[in-house]
Structures are given as C-alpha cells and as structure tokens.
C-alpha cells in the first residue's frame, strides 16, 4: 500500500506555523503563563525546532506583536485612503476597518490589547496606537469647524490632539468589550461609534461648548 508523502515545509512556512501556534497559546494563557513547551505541544513540534527559528519566548512574542500591529495599522490606512472625500466618510471607514480587524482576528486582538502586559509589548502597543491617533487627528483637522478660534486657551493643534486621544481611547475600549459580545453586528457598532464621535464633533465645529458651571 502506497502512502502520499507529506509535503516538507520550507523554513518560512515552518516559522509561520510556529507563530500561529504561539499566538493561540499566548492569547489563551497570557505571555507570562506560557512556555516554549506549551507552544511546541500546540504545534506538534520539538522545542529544538522552535529554537532554530526564535532565540527566546520574548522574541516570538515580539514578532507576533509587530506582525499584527502592522496588519491593523495597514488595514486602517488602506481603508481610509480608499474612502470618500469627506472627513466623516473617511472616519466611518476607518472605524469599520478597525472593528473589522477585531472581528476577523479575535485571537490576535486579545493578545495585542488585552493580554499585552510585558514592557516590550507595551512599547509596540503604544506605537501602533500613536499611529492610529495621528490618523484620526488628521481626519479631525480636515473638518472646517476645527479651524474655528479656540476658547479655552489651548492651541488648535492641542485641541485636535485631545479630541483624537479621546476618540481612539473610547474606540479601543469599545473594541475590547465587543470582542466578547459580537451578537451586535459590526455595522451597528460603527453606526453607534459615529453617533458618539461625529455628532459630537459637529457640535464643536458649530462652536457649541459644554456650559461649565460658574466657579
């Protein structure tokens, strides 16, 4: 009886398979509770083979973070570049791409944003969120209302940066929640985000401000 020989993986394919196994383990157990032994068992390979490709667990983790953070930012930038010409359309498209990553890569999202406690992981996370915030700030700056004179003493650039930080923080927090509550469709999550974000920005662009109580 003849058997079909198993295809021998290339070095690049083997490396990718190890990364896939590591992603599953890190997402399930967290970085500190995971070991190279766990990853080897998950992938059905030896520890020695893993060490042929990665010098340490930390190197494995760092490469996964870089890979998925790059995918997230790349998806966001591509979606916005292909969106409509208005800031509102581009912002909505950006939100949809962001939530799309969460929906399609739940394991990677959990590892990136919910289990990232290692200092090296936080450096990667902070960098990608800074990139996202820069994109959002650029979209806010496109709105004509953002050119109105400021009233609180901050510069225009500071005001835009504060709004961008608020939006990105809120969206990241909602994405963490939605990753575990996907009974709500992505389309509705985008609509609710725009209700919160864009309607508020429109009021600001008209010069409306919160009536702070007298001191």
HELIX and SHEET records of a PDB file:
HELIX    1   1 UNK A   11  UNK A   29  1                                  19    
HELIX    2   2 UNK A   36  UNK A   43  1                                   8    
HELIX    3   3 UNK A   47  UNK A   53  1                                   7    
HELIX    4   4 UNK A   57  UNK A   81  1                                  25    
HELIX    5   5 UNK A   87  UNK A  104  1                                  18    
HELIX    6   6 UNK A  106  UNK A  109  1                                   4    
HELIX    7   7 UNK A  110  UNK A  114  3                                   5    
HELIX    8   8 UNK A  119  UNK A  142  1                                  24    
HELIX    9   9 UNK A  144  UNK A  147  5                                   4    
HELIX   10  10 UNK A  156  UNK A  178  1                                  23    
HELIX   11  11 UNK A  186  UNK A  205  1                                  20    
END                                                                             
